[in-house]
Amino acid sequence: MGDCMSDIELPYTLLVDKWETPASKYPLKTVGSAEIFRKKYRRNSYYYMEGVNGYAFYKVVNPIEVTHLKINGKVVMLDDPKHWWGMKLLAEHSQGKVLCGGLGLGLIVHALLENKKVTKIDVAEINPDVIELVGSLLPSIEGVRIMQTDVYDVDAKDYDTIILDLWSWTKPKPEHASSMARAVVYFKIQNPNAAVFAWGHGNWAFNPTFNHEVRRKFLQAVRP
């Protein structure tokens, strides 16, 4: 989205005047295939919230800077309102020992550290460049562990919460939904007692970050 639309107001819109996340102070740096950079979002630009926290869109009232993570030239994570609030909501629904699939900008780690019900955080990240770049920027404290491995190779039986953030796209495709569904089923079979969340999943039970009604109206508004 992102076009300047100052002459209209969209419903269910969050107004963003100032913006800061734990990633806002990350140094701009490249390690191998991974790069952290920032992009300025223009005044009066609109962006998708997709129902996260009850909003369909957010409007940039004054220019803000958004931190991005790029891998092999492709943006895979950013710290805009949709993603930061989404990670915070996933963290709020977590407890006990948490397994995270995908490190990204490390936002989920920052969010989980604010939840006193979380006792341990393990992150499975397959890309060593992301671990070197982002892992070094996370709090080095007991109870947080970054593992260079595929999350599917981790024994999930010992966890109370499993958070999967493995997908990135510009426009959703049917194969994305299918991949998410398979991932959720796989980990529910591995650990039936764990809460399994998949960022981007359209089922609230597996992605408790959005308002059903607002998400429905958002999809109706943006679909041709």
C-alpha positions as CSV (number, residue, x, y, z in Angstrom):
1,M,0.0,0.0,0.0
2,G,1.9,3.0,1.2
3,D,0.5,5.5,-1.3
4,C,-0.2,9.1,-0.1
5,M,-3.9,9.2,0.6
6,S,-4.4,12.4,2.6
7,D,-7.8,13.2,1.2
8,I,-9.6,10.2,2.7
9,E,-9.9,8.4,6.0
10,L,-10.2,4.6,6.1
11,P,-12.1,2.8,8.8
12,Y,-10.4,0.9,11.7
13,T,-7.2,2.9,11.1
14,L,-4.5,3.3,13.7
15,L,-2.9,6.8,13.6
16,V,0.9,6.6,14.1
17,D,2.6,9.8,15.0
18,K,5.8,8.5,16.6
19,W,7.2,5.0,16.3
20,E,9.9,3.1,18.2
21,T,10.5,-0.6,18.8
22,P,13.4,-2.6,20.3
23,A,14.8,-2.8,16.8
24,S,14.8,1.0,16.2
25,K,18.3,1.3,17.7
26,Y,19.8,-1.7,15.9
27,P,22.9,-0.7,13.9
28,L,22.6,-0.7,10.2
29,K,24.8,-3.7,9.2
30,T,25.3,-6.5,6.8
31,V,26.5,-10.0,7.7
32,G,26.8,-12.3,4.7
33,S,23.3,-12.8,3.3
34,A,21.6,-10.8,6.1
35,E,21.2,-7.0,6.2
36,I,19.5,-4.6,8.5
37,F,18.3,-1.3,7.0
38,R,15.7,1.4,7.6
39,K,13.1,2.9,5.4
40,K,11.3,6.1,6.0
41,Y,7.5,5.9,5.7
42,R,6.0,9.1,4.4
43,R,3.5,11.4,6.1
44,N,-0.2,10.5,5.3
45,S,0.7,7.0,3.9
46,Y,-1.5,4.1,4.7
47,Y,-0.3,0.5,5.4
48,Y,-2.0,-2.8,6.2
49,M,-2.7,-3.9,9.8
50,E,-4.9,-6.8,8.6
51,G,-7.0,-6.8,11.8
52,V,-4.1,-7.0,14.2
53,N,-5.1,-5.6,17.5
54,G,-8.4,-4.5,15.9
55,Y,-7.1,-2.3,13.2
56,A,-7.4,-2.8,9.4
57,F,-4.8,-0.1,8.4
58,Y,-2.4,2.3,10.0
59,K,-1.8,5.8,8.8
60,V,1.5,7.5,9.2
61,V,0.7,11.0,10.6
62,N,4.3,12.1,10.7
63,P,7.2,10.4,9.0
64,I,8.6,7.3,10.8
65,E,11.5,5.0,10.3
66,V,10.9,1.3,10.0
67,T,13.6,-1.3,10.5
68,H,13.8,-4.1,7.9
69,L,15.7,-7.4,7.8
70,K,16.7,-8.5,4.3
71,I,18.0,-12.0,3.5
72,N,19.5,-12.6,0.0
73,G,18.0,-9.3,-1.1
74,K,14.4,-10.1,0.1
75,V,12.7,-8.4,3.0
76,V,11.6,-11.1,5.4
77,M,10.8,-9.0,8.6
78,L,10.1,-5.5,9.6
79,D,9.2,-3.7,12.9
80,D,6.2,-1.7,11.7
81,P,3.0,-1.5,13.8
82,K,1.5,-4.7,12.4
83,H,4.6,-6.9,13.0
84,W,5.6,-5.4,16.4
85,W,2.1,-5.5,17.8
86,G,1.6,-8.9,16.4
87,M,4.7,-10.3,18.1
88,K,3.6,-8.6,21.4
89,L,0.2,-10.3,21.2
90,L,1.7,-13.7,20.4
91,A,4.0,-13.2,23.4
92,E,1.0,-12.3,25.7
93,H,-0.6,-15.6,24.8
94,S,2.5,-17.6,25.6
95,Q,3.7,-19.3,28.8
96,G,6.2,-21.6,30.2
97,K,9.0,-22.9,27.9
98,V,8.7,-21.3,24.5
99,L,10.1,-22.6,21.2
100,C,10.3,-20.0,18.3
101,G,10.7,-21.0,14.7
102,G,12.6,-18.2,13.0
103,L,14.5,-15.3,14.5
104,G,13.8,-12.5,12.1
105,L,14.6,-9.1,13.9
106,G,14.3,-10.8,17.3
107,L,11.1,-8.9,18.1
108,I,9.4,-12.0,19.5
109,V,12.3,-12.5,21.9
110,H,11.9,-8.9,23.2
111,A,8.2,-9.3,23.5
112,L,8.5,-12.7,25.3
113,L,10.9,-11.2,27.9
114,E,8.1,-8.9,29.0
115,N,5.9,-11.8,29.9
116,K,6.6,-13.1,33.4
117,K,4.7,-16.3,32.6
118,V,7.5,-17.3,30.2
119,T,10.3,-19.2,31.8
120,K,12.5,-20.2,28.9
121,I,13.0,-19.0,25.3
122,D,14.6,-21.2,22.6
123,V,14.8,-19.8,19.0
124,A,15.6,-22.1,16.1
125,E,17.1,-20.2,13.2
126,I,18.6,-22.0,10.2
127,N,20.6,-19.0,8.8
128,P,24.0,-18.4,10.6
129,D,24.2,-14.9,9.1
130,V,20.9,-13.9,10.8
131,I,22.1,-15.4,14.1
132,E,25.4,-13.4,13.9
133,L,23.7,-10.2,12.8
134,V,20.5,-10.2,15.0
135,G,21.4,-12.7,17.8
136,S,24.2,-10.4,19.0
137,L,21.7,-7.6,19.4
138,L,19.4,-9.5,21.8
139,P,19.7,-9.4,25.6
140,S,22.3,-12.0,26.7
141,I,20.5,-13.4,29.7
142,E,19.8,-16.8,31.2
143,G,16.8,-18.4,29.7
144,V,17.3,-17.2,26.1
145,R,19.0,-19.5,23.6
146,I,19.5,-19.1,19.9
147,M,20.1,-22.4,18.1
148,Q,21.3,-22.8,14.5
149,T,18.9,-25.4,13.3
150,D,15.7,-26.0,11.5
151,V,12.8,-25.8,13.9
152,Y,11.5,-29.1,12.4
153,D,14.6,-30.8,13.8
154,V,14.0,-29.6,17.4
155,D,12.3,-32.1,19.8
156,A,9.1,-30.1,20.5
157,K,7.9,-32.3,23.3
158,D,9.3,-30.2,26.2
159,Y,7.7,-26.9,25.3
160,D,4.5,-25.3,26.5
161,T,4.2,-22.8,23.6
162,I,5.5,-23.0,20.0
163,I,5.6,-19.9,17.8
164,L,6.2,-20.3,14.1
165,D,7.3,-17.2,12.1
166,L,8.6,-19.0,9.0
167,W,6.8,-17.3,6.1
168,S,7.2,-14.0,4.3
169,W,5.4,-12.7,1.2
170,T,4.1,-9.6,-0.5
171,K,0.8,-11.1,-1.5
172,P,-0.6,-14.2,0.2
173,K,-1.0,-17.3,-2.0
174,P,-2.9,-20.6,-1.4
175,E,0.4,-22.5,-0.9
176,H,1.2,-20.2,2.1
177,A,-2.0,-21.2,3.9
178,S,-1.4,-24.9,3.1
179,S,2.2,-24.7,4.4
180,M,1.0,-23.0,7.7
181,A,-1.7,-25.6,8.2
182,R,0.8,-28.4,7.7
183,A,3.2,-26.8,10.1
184,V,0.6,-26.4,12.8
185,V,-0.6,-30.0,12.4
186,Y,3.0,-31.3,12.5
187,F,3.8,-29.6,15.9
188,K,0.4,-30.4,17.4
189,I,1.1,-34.1,16.7
190,Q,4.6,-33.7,18.2
191,N,3.2,-32.0,21.3
192,P,-0.6,-32.1,21.6
193,N,-0.5,-30.2,24.9
194,A,1.4,-27.2,23.6
195,A,-0.2,-24.0,22.3
196,V,1.0,-23.7,18.7
197,F,0.9,-20.3,17.0
198,A,1.7,-19.4,13.4
199,W,2.2,-15.8,12.5
200,G,0.1,-15.0,9.5
201,H,-2.3,-17.9,9.9
202,G,-6.0,-17.0,9.3
203,N,-7.4,-19.1,12.1
204,W,-7.5,-17.2,15.4
205,A,-6.8,-20.3,17.4
206,F,-3.4,-20.4,15.8
207,N,-2.8,-16.7,15.4
208,P,-4.5,-14.8,18.3
209,T,-3.4,-11.4,17.2
210,F,-6.3,-10.1,15.1
211,N,-10.0,-9.2,15.5
212,H,-12.2,-11.5,13.4
213,E,-14.7,-8.9,12.3
214,V,-12.1,-6.3,11.4
215,R,-10.0,-8.8,9.5
216,R,-13.1,-9.9,7.6
217,K,-13.9,-6.3,6.6
218,F,-10.2,-5.7,5.8
219,L,-10.1,-8.6,3.4
220,Q,-13.4,-7.5,1.8
221,A,-12.0,-4.1,1.2
222,V,-8.7,-5.1,-0.4
223,R,-9.8,-8.1,-2.4
224,P,-10.8,-7.3,-6.1
